[in-house]
Amino acid sequence: MEQTLLLAFEDEAPLARELSEALAVSLAFVGRHRFPDGELRLVLPKPLPPHVLLLRGLQQPNEKLVELLIAAPTARELGARQLLLLAPYLAYMRQDMEFTPGEAVSQRHIARLLAQQFDHVLTIDPHLHRIASLDEVMPPGAGLALSAAPLLGAWIAQRVPYGLLIGPDEESSQWVREAARAGGLEYAVGRKLRHGDHDVSLALPELPVAGRAVVLLDDMASTGRTLIGSAAELLRRGAASVDVAVTHALFNGDALPALRAAGVRHIWSSTSVPHESNALSVVPLLAQALRRLLQH
């Protein structure tokens, strides 16, 4: 890919280096300095080639969104004609409807903002549970959503060959089904029971789990409370083991130790978000999609 540069930030250097090698493109880093008042100073390579891939995962997003609002127009001033954002984790996708009067639907506003700055936005397993694709919140073709479900399904099948995959709620249904198909595994999905606006419990599927190795799958884990409750219930029913696999390991606060305290054996995640639980790389998934995209 001549005249293409992968541009990244130092805190995502391992993923950036692996991706640059897979794509056989040059890699450079954005210089970043924070002033005492909190403002940011960014320094990009000068000049830039015509095609620039900017890698920035949007976990802990607020400051990173400001970085993108500065970096994107600067990249164009420095020579980039095609500018593509690689955001393995895409923030603000969960706020996808107006739950209370006047509530901002941040999913469509952040998606629109990014589409204004970049020619394409490439992400993995965004939280699209009430819309079919990014085309509904971005100009058609601007957003490309990949899924790590088949990667995780194949990974699990190698380590838990006869495992039972369970999605904790209806929102994980399609994702768990894809993973099960890729790994040739059985699967089931629980459901949420709403007793009020702020009172939600989980009902796991009524199927025999005694003596079975169960793997809980989800696209992301934040507080981990859904997974913790599900794991405890499965072990209470006699599951031989409970493992957890997620695409995006956000794991805020004490989520990880709490999962382990609940009896979860293994916790696996993709490298979409840097975390100690990372077990499988998203680079093959990203590289395949980027090769197709850049050939057009």
C-alpha positions as CSV (number, residue, x, y, z in Angstrom):
1,M,0.0,0.0,0.0
2,E,2.2,2.8,-1.3
3,Q,1.6,6.3,-0.1
4,T,-0.3,5.0,2.9
5,L,0.7,5.9,6.5
6,L,-0.7,4.4,9.8
7,L,-0.8,7.2,12.3
8,A,-1.3,6.3,16.0
9,F,-0.9,7.5,19.6
10,E,1.8,6.0,21.9
11,D,-0.7,4.5,24.3
12,E,-1.8,2.2,21.5
13,A,1.6,1.3,20.2
14,P,1.4,-2.5,20.4
15,L,-1.7,-2.7,18.3
16,A,-0.4,-0.1,15.9
17,R,2.9,-1.9,15.3
18,E,1.2,-5.2,14.7
19,L,-1.2,-3.6,12.3
20,S,1.5,-1.8,10.4
21,E,3.4,-5.0,9.9
22,A,0.3,-6.9,8.7
23,L,-0.5,-4.1,6.2
24,A,3.1,-3.5,5.2
25,V,2.6,0.3,5.7
26,S,4.8,2.8,7.5
27,L,3.9,3.8,11.1
28,A,4.2,7.2,12.8
29,F,3.0,8.5,16.1
30,V,1.2,11.7,17.0
31,G,3.2,13.8,19.5
32,R,1.0,14.7,22.4
33,H,1.5,17.2,25.2
34,R,-1.0,18.4,27.9
35,F,-0.7,21.9,29.1
36,P,-1.2,22.8,32.8
37,D,-4.7,24.1,32.0
38,G,-5.7,20.8,30.4
39,E,-5.5,21.8,26.7
40,L,-3.7,19.5,24.3
41,R,-0.9,20.1,21.9
42,L,-0.6,17.6,19.0
43,V,2.2,17.3,16.5
44,L,1.7,15.2,13.3
45,P,4.4,14.2,10.8
46,K,4.9,16.8,8.0
47,P,4.1,16.3,5.2
48,L,1.7,13.4,5.2
49,P,1.1,11.0,2.3
50,P,-2.2,11.0,0.4
51,H,-3.7,8.1,2.3
52,V,-3.7,8.2,6.2
53,L,-5.1,5.6,8.6
54,L,-5.6,7.1,12.0
55,L,-5.8,4.6,14.8
56,R,-7.6,5.8,17.9
57,G,-9.8,3.5,20.1
58,L,-12.5,5.6,21.9
59,Q,-12.6,3.9,25.3
60,Q,-12.5,6.7,27.9
61,P,-13.6,8.9,25.0
62,N,-14.1,12.5,25.9
63,E,-10.4,13.7,25.6
64,K,-9.8,11.4,22.6
65,L,-12.7,12.9,20.7
66,V,-11.0,16.3,21.1
67,E,-7.8,14.8,19.8
68,L,-9.7,13.6,16.7
69,L,-11.3,17.1,16.2
70,I,-7.8,18.6,16.2
71,A,-5.9,15.8,14.3
72,A,-8.3,15.2,11.4
73,P,-8.3,18.7,9.9
74,T,-4.6,19.0,10.6
75,A,-3.9,15.8,8.7
76,R,-5.8,17.2,5.7
77,E,-3.8,20.4,5.9
78,L,-0.6,18.4,5.9
79,G,-1.4,16.4,2.7
80,A,-3.9,13.6,3.5
81,R,-6.5,13.3,0.8
82,Q,-8.1,10.1,2.1
83,L,-8.4,10.0,5.9
84,L,-9.7,6.8,7.6
85,L,-10.4,6.4,11.3
86,L,-9.7,3.0,12.9
87,A,-11.7,3.0,16.2
88,P,-11.8,-0.6,17.3
89,Y,-14.1,0.5,20.1
90,L,-16.6,3.2,19.1
91,A,-17.9,5.2,22.1
92,Y,-21.3,6.7,22.7
93,M,-23.1,4.0,20.7
94,R,-25.2,2.8,23.7
95,Q,-27.3,6.0,23.9
96,D,-29.4,5.1,20.9
97,M,-32.8,6.5,21.8
98,E,-34.5,9.2,23.8
99,F,-35.4,7.3,27.0
100,T,-36.5,10.5,28.8
101,P,-37.8,13.8,27.2
102,G,-35.0,16.0,26.0
103,E,-32.3,13.3,26.4
104,A,-29.6,13.6,23.7
105,V,-29.3,10.6,21.4
106,S,-25.5,10.6,21.5
107,Q,-25.2,7.7,19.1
108,R,-26.3,9.6,16.1
109,H,-24.6,12.8,17.1
110,I,-21.1,11.3,17.7
111,A,-21.5,9.2,14.6
112,R,-22.3,12.2,12.5
113,L,-19.5,14.2,14.0
114,L,-16.9,11.5,13.1
115,A,-18.3,11.1,9.5
116,Q,-17.8,14.8,9.0
117,Q,-14.1,14.5,9.9
118,F,-13.2,11.2,8.2
119,D,-13.9,9.6,4.8
120,H,-14.5,6.3,6.5
121,V,-14.9,5.0,10.1
122,L,-13.9,1.4,10.7
123,T,-14.9,-0.2,14.0
124,I,-15.6,-3.5,15.7
125,D,-18.8,-4.7,17.3
126,P,-20.4,-1.2,17.9
127,H,-23.5,-1.2,20.1
128,L,-26.1,-1.3,17.3
129,H,-29.0,-2.9,19.1
130,R,-31.8,-0.7,17.8
131,I,-30.4,0.1,14.3
132,A,-29.3,-2.4,11.6
133,S,-26.1,-0.7,10.6
134,L,-23.9,2.5,10.8
135,D,-25.6,3.6,7.6
136,E,-28.5,4.7,9.7
137,V,-26.4,7.3,11.6
138,M,-23.7,8.0,9.1
139,P,-23.7,8.8,5.3
140,P,-24.1,5.5,3.5
141,G,-20.8,3.7,3.2
142,A,-18.9,6.0,5.6
143,G,-19.1,3.6,8.5
144,L,-17.9,0.0,8.4
145,A,-18.7,-2.3,11.4
146,L,-16.8,-5.5,11.7
147,S,-17.6,-8.3,14.1
148,A,-15.2,-10.2,16.3
149,A,-17.8,-12.9,17.2
150,P,-16.5,-15.5,14.7
151,L,-12.9,-14.9,16.0
152,L,-14.1,-15.4,19.6
153,G,-16.2,-18.4,18.7
154,A,-13.3,-20.2,17.0
155,W,-11.0,-19.3,20.0
156,I,-13.5,-20.7,22.5
157,A,-14.0,-23.9,20.5
158,Q,-10.2,-24.6,20.7
159,R,-10.1,-24.2,24.5
160,V,-13.6,-25.4,25.5
161,P,-14.4,-27.9,22.7
162,Y,-17.9,-28.9,24.0
163,G,-18.7,-25.6,25.7
164,L,-22.1,-24.1,25.9
165,L,-22.2,-20.4,24.8
166,I,-24.7,-18.2,26.6
167,G,-25.5,-14.6,25.9
168,P,-26.8,-12.9,29.1
169,D,-29.6,-11.0,27.4
170,E,-31.5,-10.5,24.1
171,E,-29.1,-7.8,22.9
172,S,-26.4,-10.4,22.6
173,S,-28.5,-12.8,20.6
174,Q,-27.2,-12.2,17.1
175,W,-23.6,-11.9,18.3
176,V,-23.7,-15.2,20.2
177,R,-25.3,-17.0,17.3
178,E,-22.4,-15.9,15.0
179,A,-19.8,-17.0,17.5
180,A,-21.5,-20.4,18.0
181,R,-21.7,-21.0,14.3
182,A,-18.0,-20.2,13.8
183,G,-17.0,-22.6,16.6
184,G,-19.6,-25.3,16.0
185,L,-20.9,-24.9,19.5
186,E,-24.3,-24.9,21.2
187,Y,-25.7,-21.6,22.4
188,A,-28.6,-20.1,24.3
189,V,-29.6,-16.5,25.2
190,G,-31.1,-15.1,28.4
191,R,-33.5,-12.2,28.7
192,K,-33.9,-9.0,30.7
193,L,-36.9,-8.7,33.0
194,R,-37.9,-5.0,33.5
195,H,-39.8,-4.4,36.8
196,G,-39.5,-0.6,36.4
197,D,-37.3,2.1,34.9
198,H,-34.4,1.3,37.2
199,D,-35.2,-2.3,38.3
200,V,-33.9,-4.9,35.8
201,S,-33.1,-8.5,36.5
202,L,-31.8,-11.3,34.2
203,A,-33.5,-14.6,33.4
204,L,-31.1,-17.1,32.1
205,P,-32.5,-19.8,29.8
206,E,-34.0,-22.8,31.5
207,L,-31.7,-25.5,30.2
208,P,-29.6,-28.2,31.9
209,V,-26.1,-26.8,32.7
210,A,-25.1,-29.2,35.5
211,G,-21.6,-30.6,34.7
212,R,-21.2,-28.4,31.6
213,A,-18.5,-25.9,30.7
214,V,-20.3,-22.6,30.0
215,V,-18.9,-19.6,28.3
216,L,-20.7,-16.2,28.7
217,L,-20.3,-14.0,25.7
218,D,-21.0,-10.3,25.2
219,D,-19.8,-7.5,22.9
220,M,-18.5,-5.5,25.9
221,A,-18.1,-5.6,29.6
222,S,-18.2,-2.4,31.6
223,T,-19.2,-2.8,35.2
224,G,-19.4,-6.6,34.7
225,R,-22.5,-6.8,36.9
226,T,-24.6,-8.6,34.2
227,L,-21.8,-11.2,33.7
228,I,-21.3,-11.6,37.5
229,G,-24.9,-12.2,38.2
230,S,-25.1,-14.7,35.3
231,A,-22.0,-16.6,36.4
232,A,-23.2,-16.9,39.9
233,E,-26.5,-18.3,38.7
234,L,-24.9,-20.8,36.4
235,L,-22.6,-22.1,39.1
236,R,-25.5,-22.3,41.4
237,R,-27.2,-24.6,38.9
238,G,-24.2,-26.9,38.8
239,A,-22.1,-25.7,35.8
240,A,-18.7,-27.3,35.9
241,S,-17.0,-24.0,35.0
242,V,-17.9,-20.6,33.7
243,D,-15.6,-18.5,31.5
244,V,-16.2,-15.1,30.0
245,A,-15.4,-13.8,26.5
246,V,-16.0,-10.3,25.3
247,T,-14.9,-8.1,22.4
248,H,-14.4,-4.9,24.3
249,A,-12.8,-5.3,27.8
250,L,-13.7,-1.9,29.4
251,F,-13.9,-3.5,32.9
252,N,-14.4,-0.3,35.0
253,G,-13.6,-0.2,38.7
254,D,-13.5,-3.6,40.4
255,A,-15.2,-5.5,37.6
256,L,-12.3,-7.9,36.9
257,P,-11.6,-9.0,40.5
258,A,-15.4,-9.2,41.1
259,L,-15.8,-11.6,38.2
260,R,-13.0,-13.8,39.5
261,A,-14.5,-13.6,43.0
262,A,-17.9,-14.8,41.5
263,G,-16.1,-18.0,40.3
264,V,-15.4,-17.1,36.7
265,R,-12.5,-19.3,35.6
266,H,-11.1,-17.5,32.5
267,I,-11.7,-14.0,31.2
268,W,-10.8,-13.6,27.5
269,S,-11.1,-10.4,25.4
270,S,-9.9,-9.2,22.1
271,T,-7.2,-6.5,21.6
272,S,-9.8,-3.9,20.5
273,V,-9.3,-2.3,24.0
274,P,-5.9,-2.8,25.7
275,H,-6.4,-4.8,28.8
276,E,-4.7,-7.6,30.8
277,S,-7.4,-10.0,29.7
278,N,-6.5,-9.6,26.0
279,A,-6.2,-13.1,24.5
280,L,-6.8,-12.7,20.7
281,S,-5.8,-10.1,18.2
282,V,-8.2,-8.1,16.1
283,V,-5.4,-7.3,13.6
284,P,-6.3,-10.0,11.1
285,L,-9.9,-8.8,11.1
286,L,-8.9,-5.1,10.7
287,A,-6.2,-5.8,8.1
288,Q,-8.5,-7.9,5.8
289,A,-11.1,-5.1,5.8
290,L,-8.6,-2.4,5.2
291,R,-7.1,-4.1,2.3
292,R,-10.5,-4.3,0.6
293,L,-11.3,-0.7,1.5
294,L,-8.0,0.7,0.2
295,Q,-8.2,-1.1,-3.1
296,H,-11.3,0.8,-4.1
